[in-house]
Amino acid sequence: MLSVTSWREAPARIRSRANLNIRRAVGLSQDPPPRCDDPAIAYFPVDGVARLVHGDLSSMMVGGLASIFIQMLHPLAMAGVAQHSRYQHDPLGRLLQTANFIGATTYGSAPTAYASIERVLSVHQSVRGVADDGRDYYANDPHLLAWVHAAETSMFLSGYQRYGKHKLSQHDVETYVGEMAHLARDLGIEQPPTTLDELNAALEEFRPELRLSPDGVTARDFVIDGFLEKPLQRIVYRLLIVSSLDLLTPWSLQMLGIPRRPAWQRALVRSSTRLLCVVLRAFVPPAEPVTLK
């Protein structure tokens, strides 16, 4: 017979088990990197906006998927993924690598962040080849890195603005772009955008280079079809996919070959996703930034 104490502890055990299952379902099978809250040695400001945005798993899943769709539109970046990545065989492993990098740079000390950056650049050294149009590509090319950075920064921010726990002020938005520029420079990106206007302009400047290559079609279909097997996971994943596509601009959807949904469907998707985010936060609370006195 269960004791009174056991009954009282049951909700906490349920939340803990759900937290673990949710994190595993999105590839977070390891403990997050050590968090550094010492402003003297932290890589990102401990009271900064990046910690607020990146700490909200639910909105980051939406923004992260949206950034993946956007990145598919650059044929050189997509060629590197297709020829040097095992994303179709180990999608959760790739998600874990990305999550660890974001965690190390967002919440780690400066030495931890720099070590993670060096690992990424080291791996990129061998990611080079020839795309389907005959052009050479190199993953550490500052121009390609700038594309990935702009896509991720824009979509992480858009995902949080629409589904995040807190409302961001215009100052918060500009601060976030500026904080991400610090990371971009350390990755070797020349003159990264430091304001929202510059970020939007950077994305526009890439448009003449974009198209959906055959590698992009394969990646698009793989991500949309999903790789989760349990029925509830597939339902949640489908909602996240639809809400991530809803973040994209009409021109990027057209390039991806995905029709834009009617206004009433977009409204239904947004309300459903907001409810899902509330539920997910109950089991995976956001990692809030430190408040400095």
Secondary structure, DSSP 8 states (H G I E B T S, - for coil): ---HHHHHHHHHHHHHHHHHHHHHHTT--S--------TTTBSS-TTSHHHHHHT-HHHHHHHHHHHHHHHTT-HHHHHHHHHH--TTT-HHHHHHHHHHHHHHHHHSBHHHHHHHHHHHHHHHTT-EEE-TTS-EEETT-HHHHHHHHHHHHHHHHHHHHHH-SS---HHHHHHHHHHHHHHHHHTT-SS---SHHHHHHHHHHHGGG----HHHHHHHHHHHH----SHHHHHHHHHHHHHHHHTS-HHHHHHHT-----HHHHHHHHHHHHHHHHHHHHHS---------
